[in-house]
Amino acid sequence: MAETSIPNSSQLIKYWDASATSKEFRHPIPETLVEKYFPQGASVIDIGCGQGRLASYLSNMGFSVSGTDTSTAMLEQARKNVPDCEFRECRSSQLTYDDNSFDVAIAVTLLTSIPFDLEQRQIMAEIKRVLKPGGTLFVSDLPLQWSTNYLERYQKGLRRYGQYGVFDITDGGVVRHHELGYFMQLMSGFTPLEMETHEVITMNGNTAQAVRFVGQC
């Protein structure tokens, strides 16, 4: 049985607000994949856009980018960093855009920041709703890791939250790493185009394995 209650949305947002000027996010979108799967001049939604790092990258490549986040402080940074892009404050599970609005959706370490199943599944449904038929989904996120340090965290998180892979990080956040079978269930509404694992540096400076998925709506 879990020892404590699930953190609510306001608690999670408070953590990301505090992280807006202290964290560095590094997950890449390789230019080779952009050239292969993102139509030239495509409209892109960056869900969980944070400080606007990827919005800037894609905007500079000629894409029309809109970003969303639940953190006011993150969006303040994004608007400063990329003044030419549109940014909206809204939940990833309740996007304030019409159906079939975008050619491409990206969600980079978004699912890691949403610890529990229900909202994750709602997010994937929203992504499918706002993508045009035939649109592209790009996801990069963190699967379960196999170092002793992470395994100990997962066991503590299981006791505390009742969900293996959900764990506390030292500065107060709650995040999730995903079993690959479950991750693929989340992606099941999309036709797989490409999937691979790769090494990344996390926002706290740790080396980790990430999984990258490209799919079609």
C-alpha positions as CSV (number, residue, x, y, z in Angstrom):
1,M,0.0,0.0,0.0
2,A,1.2,3.5,-0.8
3,E,2.5,5.5,2.2
4,T,1.4,8.9,1.0
5,S,-1.0,10.5,-1.4
6,I,-0.4,11.2,-5.0
7,P,1.0,14.7,-5.5
8,N,-1.7,17.0,-7.0
9,S,-1.3,19.2,-10.1
10,S,-0.6,22.4,-8.1
11,Q,2.3,20.7,-6.2
12,L,3.8,19.5,-9.5
13,I,3.5,22.8,-11.2
14,K,5.1,24.6,-8.2
15,Y,8.2,22.4,-8.7
16,W,8.4,23.2,-12.4
17,D,7.9,26.9,-11.7
18,A,10.9,26.7,-9.3
19,S,12.9,24.9,-11.9
20,A,12.4,27.4,-14.7
21,T,15.7,29.2,-14.2
22,S,17.7,26.4,-12.5
23,K,17.4,23.4,-14.8
24,E,18.9,22.7,-18.2
25,F,17.0,20.4,-20.5
26,R,19.1,18.6,-23.2
27,H,17.1,15.9,-25.0
28,P,17.8,16.5,-28.7
29,I,15.7,16.2,-31.8
30,P,18.3,15.1,-34.4
31,E,18.3,17.2,-37.5
32,T,18.3,14.0,-39.6
33,L,14.9,13.0,-38.1
34,V,13.5,16.5,-38.6
35,E,14.5,16.4,-42.3
36,K,13.0,12.9,-42.7
37,Y,9.7,13.3,-40.9
38,F,8.8,16.9,-40.4
39,P,7.2,18.4,-43.6
40,Q,8.9,21.6,-44.8
41,G,7.2,24.7,-43.2
42,A,5.0,22.4,-40.9
43,S,3.0,23.7,-38.0
44,V,4.4,22.2,-34.8
45,I,3.0,22.0,-31.3
46,D,5.6,21.6,-28.6
47,I,3.7,20.1,-25.6
48,G,5.5,20.7,-22.3
49,C,7.7,23.3,-24.0
50,G,9.5,24.4,-20.9
51,Q,11.9,27.3,-21.5
52,G,11.4,27.2,-25.3
53,R,14.6,25.4,-26.2
54,L,13.1,23.2,-28.9
55,A,10.6,25.8,-30.1
56,S,13.7,28.0,-30.8
57,Y,15.5,25.2,-32.6
58,L,12.5,24.3,-34.8
59,S,11.6,27.9,-35.4
60,N,15.1,28.6,-36.7
61,M,14.6,25.7,-39.1
62,G,11.6,27.4,-40.6
63,F,8.7,25.7,-38.8
64,S,5.7,27.5,-37.3
65,V,5.9,26.5,-33.6
66,S,3.3,26.8,-30.8
67,G,4.3,25.8,-27.3
68,T,2.2,24.8,-24.3
69,D,3.1,24.3,-20.6
70,T,1.4,24.4,-17.2
71,S,4.2,26.3,-15.6
72,T,3.8,30.1,-15.7
73,A,7.5,30.6,-14.9
74,M,8.6,28.2,-17.7
75,L,6.4,30.1,-20.2
76,E,7.9,33.4,-19.0
77,Q,11.3,32.1,-20.0
78,A,10.0,30.7,-23.3
79,R,8.5,34.0,-24.3
80,K,11.8,35.8,-23.5
81,N,13.8,33.2,-25.3
82,V,11.6,32.9,-28.4
83,P,9.5,36.0,-28.8
84,D,8.3,35.1,-32.3
85,C,6.5,31.9,-31.2
86,E,3.1,31.5,-29.6
87,F,3.0,30.0,-26.1
88,R,-0.1,29.1,-24.1
89,E,-0.6,28.1,-20.5
90,C,-2.7,25.0,-20.5
91,R,-2.7,21.4,-19.3
92,S,-1.3,18.9,-21.7
93,S,-4.4,16.8,-21.1
94,Q,-6.7,19.7,-22.1
95,L,-5.0,21.5,-25.0
96,T,-6.7,24.7,-26.0
97,Y,-6.5,24.1,-29.7
98,D,-9.0,22.9,-32.3
99,D,-9.0,19.4,-33.8
100,N,-6.6,18.8,-36.6
101,S,-4.6,22.0,-35.9
102,F,-1.0,20.8,-36.4
103,D,1.2,18.8,-38.8
104,V,3.6,17.7,-36.1
105,A,3.5,17.3,-32.3
106,I,6.5,16.9,-30.1
107,A,6.6,15.7,-26.5
108,V,10.1,15.7,-25.1
109,T,10.4,14.4,-21.5
110,L,6.7,15.4,-21.0
111,L,5.6,12.0,-19.9
112,T,8.4,11.8,-17.3
113,S,7.0,14.9,-15.7
114,I,3.4,13.4,-15.5
115,P,3.7,10.6,-13.0
116,F,0.5,8.6,-13.3
117,D,-1.4,6.7,-16.0
118,L,-4.7,8.5,-16.3
119,E,-3.3,11.9,-17.3
120,Q,-0.7,10.3,-19.5
121,R,-3.4,8.5,-21.5
122,Q,-5.5,11.7,-21.7
123,I,-2.4,13.6,-23.0
124,M,-1.9,11.0,-25.8
125,A,-5.6,11.3,-26.8
126,E,-5.3,15.1,-26.9
127,I,-2.2,14.9,-29.1
128,K,-4.0,12.7,-31.5
129,R,-7.0,15.1,-31.5
130,V,-4.9,18.2,-32.4
131,L,-2.8,16.5,-35.0
132,K,-4.0,16.5,-38.6
133,P,-4.6,13.1,-40.3
134,G,-1.3,11.8,-41.3
135,G,0.5,14.1,-38.9
136,T,3.8,13.2,-37.2
137,L,4.4,12.6,-33.5
138,F,7.9,12.8,-32.0
139,V,8.3,11.6,-28.4
140,S,11.6,11.4,-26.4
141,D,11.3,10.1,-22.8
142,L,12.9,8.0,-20.2
143,P,12.4,4.3,-19.7
144,L,13.3,2.3,-16.6
145,Q,17.0,2.5,-15.9
146,W,19.0,-0.3,-14.6
147,S,21.6,1.3,-12.3
148,T,21.4,0.4,-8.6
149,N,20.7,4.0,-7.7
150,Y,17.6,4.1,-9.8
151,L,16.4,0.7,-8.8
152,E,16.5,1.8,-5.1
153,R,14.5,4.9,-6.0
154,Y,11.9,2.8,-7.8
155,Q,11.4,0.6,-4.8
156,K,11.0,3.6,-2.5
157,G,8.6,5.2,-5.0
158,L,6.6,2.0,-5.2
159,R,6.1,2.0,-1.5
160,R,5.3,5.6,-1.4
161,Y,3.1,6.1,-4.5
162,G,2.0,2.5,-5.4
163,Q,3.5,2.8,-8.9
164,Y,6.8,1.3,-10.0
165,G,9.0,3.8,-11.8
166,V,7.6,6.9,-10.0
167,F,10.1,8.4,-7.6
168,D,11.1,11.5,-5.8
169,I,14.1,13.5,-6.9
170,T,16.3,15.2,-4.4
171,D,15.2,18.8,-5.0
172,G,11.5,18.0,-4.4
173,G,10.1,16.8,-7.8
174,V,8.2,13.7,-8.6
175,V,9.0,12.0,-11.9
176,R,8.5,8.8,-13.7
177,H,10.5,6.3,-15.8
178,H,8.5,3.9,-18.0
179,E,8.4,0.2,-18.6
180,L,8.9,-0.1,-22.4
181,G,5.8,-2.2,-22.9
182,Y,3.6,0.4,-21.2
183,F,5.4,3.1,-23.1
184,M,4.4,1.4,-26.4
185,Q,0.8,1.1,-25.2
186,L,0.8,4.8,-24.8
187,M,2.0,5.1,-28.4
188,S,-0.5,2.6,-29.7
189,G,-2.8,5.2,-31.3
190,F,0.0,6.0,-33.8
191,T,1.6,4.1,-36.6
192,P,5.2,3.5,-35.7
193,L,7.8,5.0,-38.1
194,E,10.9,4.8,-36.0
195,M,12.0,3.9,-32.5
196,E,15.4,3.8,-30.9
197,T,17.2,4.2,-27.6
198,H,19.9,6.7,-27.0
199,E,22.0,8.2,-24.2
200,V,21.0,11.6,-22.7
201,I,22.0,13.9,-19.9
202,T,19.1,14.5,-17.6
203,M,18.1,17.9,-16.2
204,N,20.0,17.1,-13.0
205,G,23.2,16.3,-15.0
206,N,22.9,12.5,-14.8
207,T,23.6,10.1,-17.7
208,A,20.5,8.0,-18.7
209,Q,19.1,6.0,-21.5
210,A,16.2,7.6,-23.4
211,V,13.7,6.1,-25.9
212,R,12.8,8.0,-29.0
213,F,9.6,7.3,-30.9
214,V,8.4,8.7,-34.2
215,G,4.8,7.9,-35.3
216,Q,2.1,8.9,-37.7
217,C,-1.5,9.9,-36.8
